[in-house]
Amino acid sequence: MEKFQGESFHTSRWDYNIDLHGKTVGIIGTGATAVQAIPKLAKVVGQLYVFQRTPSSVDVRDQRATTDEERATWVNEPGWARARRARFAKISAGRTAIQANDDYLAGKIQDIKKPRKHDSELSQEELTQKQLDANFRIMEQIRARVDAIVKNPKTAAALQPYYPYGCKRPTFHDEYLPTFNLPHVHHVDTAPRGVSEINERGVVHDGVEYPLDVLIYATGFQWMGTSSFNMVTGRGGHSLKEKWETEGTRTFLGLHSHGFPNLFIVTGPQGGGGSFNFTDAIDAHGDYLVWMLQTMRERGASIVDVCKEQEEGYAEHCRIVDIATAPLRDCISYYNGEGTAAPGSLAYYGGGQWHKYRIAAQSTLAPREPSHNRLRPHHHFAQRADPENDAHQARCTRGCVMIID
């Protein structure tokens, strides 16, 4: 990378000062960002070389413009956007959501299909297998779409995803696949290890040099590893990153972490919300934070933290549901830290169970020591903090309550 004499940048730091018109441009990566960028690049560059290690699953986007009638209707419907997201969140899979009936999302009809009923409750293994079977059918349709659109058989074969649907981030685009039919767009298959070398002139792979004017890196990022919350320092002077590196990822609801009072982590690791859609999950997190701040104000409290044992219990729950659904993600991706992440340490795979934990925590909250036959409160509140006061910290340990006065 350091040897390359042309211009280069990462997609997350797009250099708008570089004029790409008519240039010979290379892009490394074909993930979610590249799927969006490549069709646009093809419209302005002279030659485009796409270096692909792993193909994305590229499904129909079927994008259309919002109509004037819709805008006129929505302006008179208070809360229409949130209601639409709530209906969207009820759909179990991203592919179904994109293809959902517009009348359903607009609230004109209540359901897009009748829910299936089974004679007996399915086990986790049976549910996983049913989803794997459905995902295989989806991937067969996606692969068939590649063959139907891409004219070069060798390129079409390389563009077909081979892993379970959803194992890597699904993408949706109507122009990506046709782009590879353009005479100035060149697909370079670098599977399975990626490009061999980057020298002064461009990219080298399998002994072939591809001279470039501009090289664009669409190589992703370290998911959950570079967020600002990792730098927050808690009690004892340790950062959140240091805690998770020594103890493993530990949160409650993905929002709190014991020993880091008043820290609220939105869309962090283990942060659920009962939806695959991050916008909907952020809504759920925001509602929880508003409730928490209102509760603190009502109690005259200025500090909130979570109990260690409840945090450990929730982390174990995250680990269990990750392992139970692991067959759905049987590949290397950023979802599992490129295969290195401990189960339950990144994304949350418990679906609606997240809300059960949230509701239990909210309903049992109390600034007192509970009796042993009651569900122990999940939070502790304090009027002011004194971390050096071991006696008061012991009260937190015994009763899962922090009241320091």
HUMONOR-V566965 format. One record per helix or strand of 3 or more residues. SS is the DSSP state (h for helix, s for strand). FROM is the first residue (numbers start at 1). TO is the last residue. If there is no record, write none. Layout:
ss:SS from:FROM to:TO
ss:SS from:FROM to:TO
//
This chain:
ss:s from:7 to:10
ss:h from:11 to:13
ss:s from:24 to:28
ss:h from:32 to:42
ss:s from:47 to:52
ss:h from:68 to:74
ss:h from:80 to:89
ss:h from:94 to:98
ss:h from:102 to:105
ss:h from:124 to:149
ss:h from:153 to:158
ss:h from:176 to:179
ss:s from:185 to:189
ss:s from:202 to:205
ss:s from:208 to:211
ss:s from:214 to:217
ss:h from:228 to:231
ss:h from:235 to:237
ss:h from:240 to:247
ss:h from:278 to:299
ss:s from:303 to:306
ss:h from:308 to:324
ss:h from:326 to:329
ss:h from:334 to:339
ss:h from:353 to:363
ss:s from:379 to:382
ss:h from:390 to:399
//
